[in-house]
């Protein structure tokens, strides 16, 4: 796959959109020049998908209005060739006309600009016969990241690590490589690949990871699975925040049920499959807590949801990472479903691990979180004796999960 071929695909994708097909013919001229830059008559005709006579008619119209002008451009052989370009007034009017399409254009322009920067990566993948569909997916995601990706050292081990991540996408159930198998096949260093995956994951580039045994599954917040999963979480939280502002209370009290409903929807869409469902639900719990915090969801409700999570206990996973997310952690180990790589973080066992003003302990009867001004447990209705509250999360969880 050459860079020129990829650029041609981008052009075709832009020009196949409904908004382009529905444009007035005179606007197409301006759109093509604004999107693809200076064009000669033939290329302007081809890109605008109009006849010679129609293109000639609207070129003359735009020349009269001073929206475009003809300039001579120097070619590689020192010859000069006339091309049409937007004037200052043409730029202004085209910006107003196509402002609502800017998101699409910005993305396509990012892809276009990134391709030249990605020439080394593309050439490397072509040399090791990486499937073209995977190359295209990598290019699209990197283009959405913009220059942030290029802050990482651009080398072959980084490219191989990206290849491993996309080959082991959660969206492709038929593709799967364990890291050792992958490294043996492609003759690369396992430690180096592991290191670059860590660099990618810890650089806040939008990638997500969950593990199932020796298998690793990746997806990105901008791919099909990531976009829909995060949209489902956000829509649910927006509904709850609206309800909270109207009624003064939230309806969500079971984090496990929320994640099961989201996973069930994604399963029906064919975006995940049943074998990875359990691990995916655990990751969704983390993403839900993170997004809820960012959106201003009532913290006391989140704490109760965290402490009520039976999934983490059933899978012998400590809730420490959920509490660290609640306390503002941005560590990729906390935000993804991976074994902790460090023993430096002490296990959170007591009430001091939850940074929430007014929390004094847990109900000794049911494990409910208790605030300063509560005289009766909101869960079991037992009168609160603050001298006999539980202070240890583990003991409170035992009561909650009975």
Buried (B, 14 or more C-beta within 10 A) or exposed (E): BEEEEBBEBBBEEBBEEEEBEEBEBBBBBBBBBBBBEBBEBEBBBBBBBBEEEBBBBBBEEBBEEEBBBEEEEEEEEEEEEEBBBBBEEBBEBBEEBBEEBEEBBEBBBBBBEBBEBBEEBBEBBEEEEBEEEBBEBBBBBBBBBEEEBEEBEBBBBBBBBBBBBBBBBBBBBEEBBEBEEBBEEEEBEEEBBBBBBBBBBBBEBBBBBBBEEEBBBBBBBBBEBBBBBBEBBBEBBEEBBEBBEEEEEBEBEBBBEBBBBBBEBBBEEEBBEEEBBBBBBBBBBBBBBBBBBEEEBBBBBBBBBBBBBEBBBEEEBBBBBBBBBBBEBEBBBBBBBBEEEEEEBEEBBBBEBBEBEEBBBBBBBBBBBBBEEBEEBBBEEEEBEEEEBBEBBBBBBEBBEE
